[in-house]
Amino acid sequence: MKKAQSLLVLAALSTLAVAQTSNSRIIEIEGNISGDLRNGPINFTGTASDPVKATVSTLKINALRAVFSAPTGTPITNARGKRTAEFSDAVTVTRGRLTAKGSSLTYSEVEGSGTLRGNASAVFRPQQADQDPVNITANAMSFDVDTNMSTSRGDVKLVSGSQTGTGDQLVFDENREVGVITGGVAMNRAAKGNQKALTISGEEARVQTDDKLVYMKGKVRVVSGSITTTGNEMYYDDAKNIAVIVGNAVSVEKTASGNRTVRGPAIEQRTDLGRVRQLTSYKIDTSKFKLSNEK
């Protein structure tokens, strides 16, 4: 059966079903079709030049193969809102400025989420030509169709320009261009010019990728050359080469004549000049690091 004819059959059958969830979660698939069109599963195949194409909300999926199925015992014609689509072979996901690739993807209409696996990687393109893209790799990436956010899990790495963040999990908000990294968190900025490499660790990192800003909290440790500064929270501005560590802040610089220690409620560390100074107070504005679904 030809593709155009197949799509007409599916469209006719889908009108028999009653939506069980938000229409924004309903997936539409195009491709050469075979299988049981009434009960499922339904198989879709494509080629490199003409792949299987699927759309759900603002998410677009291309692959060479897909299997569309319903819960056991439920005809697929009556399962609208409860169906599952399994995509395999050369899977590509696009949404706005985001493009992701992997070997397989499972989408659930019930959850409104598609999980990409198998060397999962994503690139978030910048708005301006002179800005850096955001590159993400992980064991798996889940794309939420309700929020325009993705959650990456397992050996997560986020790279933006000279900044690299690693951890167990990353939630990336495409609307606000904010990434939240948790679990074994480390942020690194590569050495450049006269600046030494910068390493920051803590319990949670929030990265504003557009402006190269970082907010770290929980057992913060900042290391740059011979200077190590610790505290409860940290704000880092890459463009200004300034890190401000707040809460029980202590900075230790190793020198030839011994250690030089600075303590205070807040400490400013100039990562380009290799110097620190005590601040009497400093309040970090965390509003720019919030996800769209956070108040």
DAGI-V487592 format. One record per pair of residues at least 4 apart in sequence whose C-alpha atoms are under 6 Angstrom apart, sorted by the first residue. I is the first residue (numbers start at 0). J is the second residue. If there is no record, write none. Layout:
[[I;J] [I;J]]
//
This chain:
[[2;30] [2;31] [12;76] [13;76] [16;76] [16;77] [16;79] [18;79] [18;80] [19;80] [20;80] [23;56] [24;108] [24;111] [25;55] [25;108] [26;54] [26;55] [27;53] [27;54] [28;52] [28;53] [29;51] [29;52] [30;43] [30;44] [30;45] [30;51] [31;43] [31;44] [32;42] [32;43] [33;41] [33;42] [34;41] [34;42] [35;39] [35;41] [37;75] [37;76] [38;74] [38;75] [39;68] [39;75] [40;67] [40;68] [41;66] [41;67] [42;65] [42;66] [43;64] [43;65] [44;63] [44;64] [45;49] [45;50] [45;51] [45;63] [46;50] [46;63] [50;62] [50;63] [51;61] [51;62] [51;63] [52;60] [52;61] [53;59] [53;60] [54;58] [54;59] [57;94] [58;94] [59;92] [59;93] [60;91] [60;92] [61;90] [61;91] [62;88] [62;89] [62;90] [63;88] [64;86] [64;87] [65;85] [65;86] [66;84] [66;85] [67;83] [67;84] [68;82] [68;83] [69;75] [69;78] [69;82] [80;108] [81;108] [81;109] [82;108] [83;106] [83;107] [84;105] [84;106] [85;104] [85;105] [86;103] [86;104] [87;102] [87;103] [88;102] [89;102] [90;100] [90;101] [90;102] [90;103] [91;99] [91;100] [92;98] [92;99] [93;97] [93;98] [96;123] [96;124] [97;122] [97;123] [98;121] [98;122] [99;120] [99;121] [100;119] [100;120] [101;116] [101;117] [101;118] [101;119] [102;117] [103;115] [103;116] [104;114] [104;115] [105;113] [105;114] [106;112] [106;113] [107;111] [107;112] [111;144] [112;142] [112;143] [113;141] [113;142] [114;140] [114;141] [115;139] [115;140] [116;139] [119;136] [119;137] [119;139] [120;135] [120;136] [121;134] [121;135] [122;133] [122;134] [123;132] [123;133] [124;132] [125;130] [125;132] [131;159] [131;160] [133;158] [133;159] [134;157] [134;158] [135;156] [135;157] [136;155] [136;156] [137;151] [137;152] [137;153] [137;154] [137;155] [138;153] [139;151] [139;152] [140;150] [140;151] [141;149] [141;150] [142;149] [143;147] [143;148] [143;149] [148;171] [148;172] [148;173] [149;170] [149;171] [150;169] [150;170] [151;168] [151;169] [152;167] [152;168] [153;167] [154;167] [155;165] [155;166] [155;167] [156;164] [156;165] [157;163] [157;164] [158;162] [158;163] [161;188] [161;189] [162;187] [162;188] [163;186] [163;187] [164;185] [164;186] [165;184] [165;185] [166;181] [166;182] [166;183] [166;184] [167;182] [168;180] [168;181] [169;179] [169;180] [170;178] [170;179] [171;177] [171;178] [172;176] [172;177] [176;208] [177;206] [177;207] [178;205] [178;206] [179;204] [179;205] [180;203] [180;204] [181;203] [184;200] [184;201] [185;199] [185;200] [186;198] [186;199] [187;197] [187;198] [188;196] [188;197] [189;196] [190;194] [190;195] [190;196] [194;271] [195;224] [197;222] [197;223] [198;221] [198;222] [199;220] [199;221] [200;219] [200;220] [201;216] [201;217] [201;218] [201;219] [202;217] [203;215] [203;216] [204;214] [204;215] [205;213] [205;214] [206;212] [206;213] [207;211] [207;212] [211;237] [212;235] [212;236] [213;234] [213;235] [214;233] [214;234] [215;232] [215;233] [216;231] [216;232] [217;231] [218;231] [219;229] [219;230] [219;231] [220;228] [220;229] [221;227] [221;228] [222;226] [222;227] [225;252] [225;253] [226;251] [226;252] [227;250] [227;251] [228;249] [228;250] [229;248] [229;249] [230;244] [230;245] [230;246] [230;247] [230;248] [231;245] [231;246] [232;244] [232;245] [233;243] [233;244] [234;242] [234;243] [235;241] [235;242] [236;240] [236;241] [240;269] [240;270] [240;271] [241;268] [241;269] [242;267] [242;268] [243;266] [243;267] [244;265] [244;266] [245;265] [246;264] [247;264] [248;262] [248;263] [248;264] [248;265] [249;261] [249;262] [250;260] [250;261] [251;259] [251;260] [252;258] [252;259] [253;258] [254;258] [263;277] [265;278] [265;280] [266;276] [266;277] [266;278] [267;275] [267;276] [268;274] [268;275] [269;273] [269;274] [289;293]]
//
